[in-house]
Amino acid sequence: MKRLEGKVALISGTARGQGRAAALRFAAEGALVVGGDLLHEEAVETQRVIAREGSTALTPGPLDVTDEDSVRSWVKEAADAFGGIDIVYANAGAVRFGAIDSQPYESFTYTLRAELDSVWLTVQAAWRHLVARRGCVLTIGSTAGLTGSLTNRRTAHSASKGGVIALTRQLAAEGAPYGIRANCVSPGMIDTDGSRANLLAEDHPMRSIARHIPLGRTGTPDDVVNAAVFLASDQASYITGANLVVDGGWSTVLPGACP
Ligand SMILES: NC(=O)c1ccc[n+]([C@@H]2O[C@H](COP(=O)([O-])OP(=O)(O)OC[C@H]3O[C@@H](n4cnc5c(N)ncnc54)[C@H](O)[C@@H]3O)[C@@H](O)[C@H]2O)c1
């Protein structure tokens, strides 16, 4: 049985990576997917794949989740097209890493805006629709929001993802009276275009991190999406305010000597 039959799901960042995988999978589970991305053409291509597989998707104009007007018109187009919104999946994000002693403030605020403000803007714009449908919110945190890193200098990313996890818990509290559930999925190291461009790049010290992950591999977008489908479905109807860590056990162990 399809687990998201007839649900209208707003998913940001559907051009590539986890957002693209989420759009394809949510559609296969019966959801009507409204995607969006800065990379508009690639997001439309995701929509075409969904249509070829016989499901329904819509990708209004280019979306910038850091721009309030852009987010508001995206939400409006989704609600107008499908009559409401059941699921908001705030996936899109962009990061700039840097050490505390050298990262420019502008780079810190860029990351906060792209990873935290973006989630708040998206959820706020869709909130009244979620109230109307007793909908649900999915956010994407990170193990970076839970633990520090000895290898990767990332105060901005840690702060924004810790903020996403905290924001999600508060959304759970404020949403509960309306029947809205809000949950976060916190991935560890996932192999995507985004991570290949930085942490998994050939010259980065973290490229061999799989050796330190208890389950012995980096994650795939589908590992994250599996958790997201569950949390968005009725099977999770008594779960709200959770932060489901999808990291192969990476954040549960202390670093040991290299085998
Ligand atoms: N890859 C990982 O290891 C990892 C780990 C933990 C958390 N995450 C989080 O997962 C989410 C998805 O990451 P990914 O690895 O798939 O990244 P990705 O870079 O492969 O994909 C991100 C997508 O978001 C889009 N995007 C970025 N900024 C945008 C904006 N302002 N407006 C609209 N679209 C925008 C990009 O164009 C891209 O299509 C992010 O929130 C990221 O922080 C990733």
The ligand as a Tripos MOL2 file, in Angstrom:
@<TRIPOS>MOLECULE
LIG
   44    48     1     0     0
SMALL
NO_CHARGES

@<TRIPOS>ATOM
      1 N1         25.0560   15.4110    2.3120 N.am      1 LIG1
      2 C1         25.2630   15.3040    3.6080 C.2       1 LIG1
      3 O1         26.2230   14.6420    4.0500 O.2       1 LIG1
      4 C2         24.3450   15.9830    4.5840 C.ar      1 LIG1
      5 C3         24.4870   15.6790    5.9360 C.ar      1 LIG1
      6 C4         23.6540   16.2550    6.8600 C.ar      1 LIG1
      7 C5         22.6660   17.1370    6.4450 C.ar      1 LIG1
      8 N2         22.5500   17.4250    5.1210 N.ar      1 LIG1
      9 C6         21.4810   18.3360    4.7320 C.3       1 LIG1
     10 O2         20.6340   17.7070    3.8010 O.3       1 LIG1
     11 C7         20.0160   18.6810    2.9700 C.3       1 LIG1
     12 C8         20.2290   18.3150    1.5010 C.3       1 LIG1
     13 O3         21.6220   18.2200    1.2680 O.3       1 LIG1
     14 P1         22.2570   17.4840    0.0020 P.3       1 LIG1
     15 O4         23.4490   16.7660    0.5050 O.co2     1 LIG1
     16 O5         21.2080   16.7740   -0.7500 O.co2     1 LIG1
     17 O6         22.7860   18.7800   -0.7820 O.3       1 LIG1
     18 P2         22.8900   19.1190   -2.3460 P.3       1 LIG1
     19 O7         23.7790   20.3070   -2.3990 O.co2     1 LIG1
     20 O8         23.2690   17.8890   -3.1080 O.co2     1 LIG1
     21 O9         21.3930   19.5290   -2.6970 O.3       1 LIG1
     22 C9         20.8250   20.6770   -2.1070 C.3       1 LIG1
     23 C10        19.7960   21.2510   -3.0580 C.3       1 LIG1
     24 O10        19.2550   22.4390   -2.4450 O.3       1 LIG1
     25 C11        19.2640   23.4920   -3.4050 C.3       1 LIG1
     26 N3         19.3650   24.7920   -2.7460 N.ar      1 LIG1
     27 C12        20.4050   25.2780   -2.0530 C.ar      1 LIG1
     28 N4         20.1400   26.5200   -1.6320 N.ar      1 LIG1
     29 C13        18.8970   26.8210   -2.0740 C.ar      1 LIG1
     30 C14        18.0630   27.9580   -1.9680 C.ar      1 LIG1
     31 N5         18.4720   29.0660   -1.3400 N.pl3     1 LIG1
     32 N6         16.8330   27.9220   -2.5060 N.ar      1 LIG1
     33 C15        16.4170   26.8060   -3.1600 C.ar      1 LIG1
     34 N7         17.1700   25.6940   -3.3220 N.ar      1 LIG1
     35 C16        18.3920   25.7100   -2.7820 C.ar      1 LIG1
     36 C17        20.4740   23.2050   -4.2730 C.3       1 LIG1
     37 O11        20.4150   23.8800   -5.5240 O.3       1 LIG1
     38 C18        20.4250   21.6900   -4.4010 C.3       1 LIG1
     39 O12        19.6200   21.2560   -5.4470 O.3       1 LIG1
     40 C19        20.6420   20.0130    3.3670 C.3       1 LIG1
     41 O13        19.7990   20.6570    4.2980 O.3       1 LIG1
     42 C20        21.9290   19.6020    4.0430 C.3       1 LIG1
     43 O14        22.4100   20.5420    4.9690 O.3       1 LIG1
     44 C21        23.3780   16.8830    4.1810 C.ar      1 LIG1
@<TRIPOS>BOND
     1     1     2 1
     2     2     3 2
     3     2     4 1
     4     4     5 ar
     5     4    44 ar
     6     5     6 ar
     7     6     7 ar
     8     7     8 ar
     9     8     9 1
    10     8    44 ar
    11     9    10 1
    12     9    42 1
    13    10    11 1
    14    11    12 1
    15    11    40 1
    16    12    13 1
    17    13    14 1
    18    14    15 2
    19    14    16 1
    20    14    17 1
    21    17    18 1
    22    18    19 2
    23    18    20 1
    24    18    21 1
    25    21    22 1
    26    22    23 1
    27    23    24 1
    28    23    38 1
    29    24    25 1
    30    25    26 1
    31    25    36 1
    32    26    27 ar
    33    26    35 ar
    34    27    28 ar
    35    28    29 ar
    36    29    30 ar
    37    29    35 ar
    38    30    31 1
    39    30    32 ar
    40    32    33 ar
    41    33    34 ar
    42    34    35 ar
    43    36    37 1
    44    36    38 1
    45    38    39 1
    46    40    41 1
    47    40    42 1
    48    42    43 1
@<TRIPOS>SUBSTRUCTURE
     1 LIG1         1 GROUP 0 **** ****
